[in-house]
Structures are given as structure tokens and as C-alpha cells.
């Protein structure tokens, strides 16, 4: 497993854009930018008040995605 270091400056910049997540077409790009800045394999944007299978996520998450029964 390769360790990566998060880019704090980039994460802070993206944090200032989280309000954009209210606009659905902007969500995938925002999640992808968070993934890159965090040095992560993938990311998912979850809502705390809604349960749905259709969540913004990066391609890296698909490898770990298991079907819900």
C-alpha cells in the first residue's frame, strides 16, 4: 500500500467550495478534487438526511463498491 500525503493548502481551497455541492452537476468534479487533494483512492459525497444509491463518487470508489441487497 502506497502512503500519500494530503495537500493541506489544496484541501482548504476546496473546503471553501463546499457550498457548490448544492448544485448537482458540480458534485462529481468537487468530489474528484477532494480525492486528489487528500491523496485518496476515491471519495463519496454523502448526505446526512437522505439515503440513496445515487451518490456523487469518484471512479476509485467503484473498485470497493459492493451491491446492496
C-alpha positions in Angstrom: 0.0 0.0 0.0 1.4 3.4 -1.0 1.2 6.2 1.5 0.3 9.6 0.3 0.4 13.0 1.9 -2.7 15.2 1.8 -2.2 18.7 0.3 -3.5 20.9 3.2 -3.5 24.1 1.1 -5.5 22.5 -1.7 -7.9 20.9 0.9 -8.5 24.4 2.4 -9.2 25.8 -1.0 -11.7 23.1 -1.8 -13.3 23.5 1.6 -14.2 27.0 0.5 -16.1 25.5 -2.4 -18.2 23.0 -0.4 -21.2 25.3 -0.8 -21.1 24.4 -4.5 -22.2 20.9 -3.6 -25.8 22.2 -3.6 -25.6 22.2 -7.4 -25.7 18.5 -8.5 -23.8 19.0 -11.8 -20.8 20.4 -9.8 -20.7 17.5 -7.3 -18.6 15.0 -9.3 -15.8 17.5 -10.0 -15.8 18.7 -6.4 -15.5 15.1 -5.1 -12.7 14.4 -7.6 -10.8 17.5 -6.4 -11.2 16.4 -2.7 -9.9 12.9 -3.7 -6.8 14.4 -5.3 -6.1 16.9 -2.5 -6.5 14.2 0.1 -4.2 11.8 -1.7 -7.0 9.2 -1.6 -8.0 6.4 -3.9 -11.6 7.7 -4.2 -14.3 9.6 -2.4 -18.1 9.6 -2.0 -20.2 12.6 -1.1 -22.9 11.5 1.3 -25.9 13.4 2.6 -26.8 13.0 6.2 -30.5 13.3 5.8 -31.1 11.2 2.7 -30.4 7.5 1.9 -29.9 6.9 -1.8 -27.7 4.7 -4.0 -27.1 7.6 -6.5 -24.3 9.5 -4.7 -21.5 11.5 -6.3 -18.4 9.4 -6.2 -15.1 9.0 -8.0 -14.1 6.1 -10.2 -11.6 4.9 -7.5 -14.6 4.0 -5.2 -16.1 1.7 -7.7 -13.4 -0.9 -7.0 -14.7 -1.2 -3.5 -18.4 -0.8 -4.3 -20.5 -3.8 -3.4 -24.1 -4.2 -4.5 -26.7 -3.5 -1.8 -29.1 -6.4 -1.3 
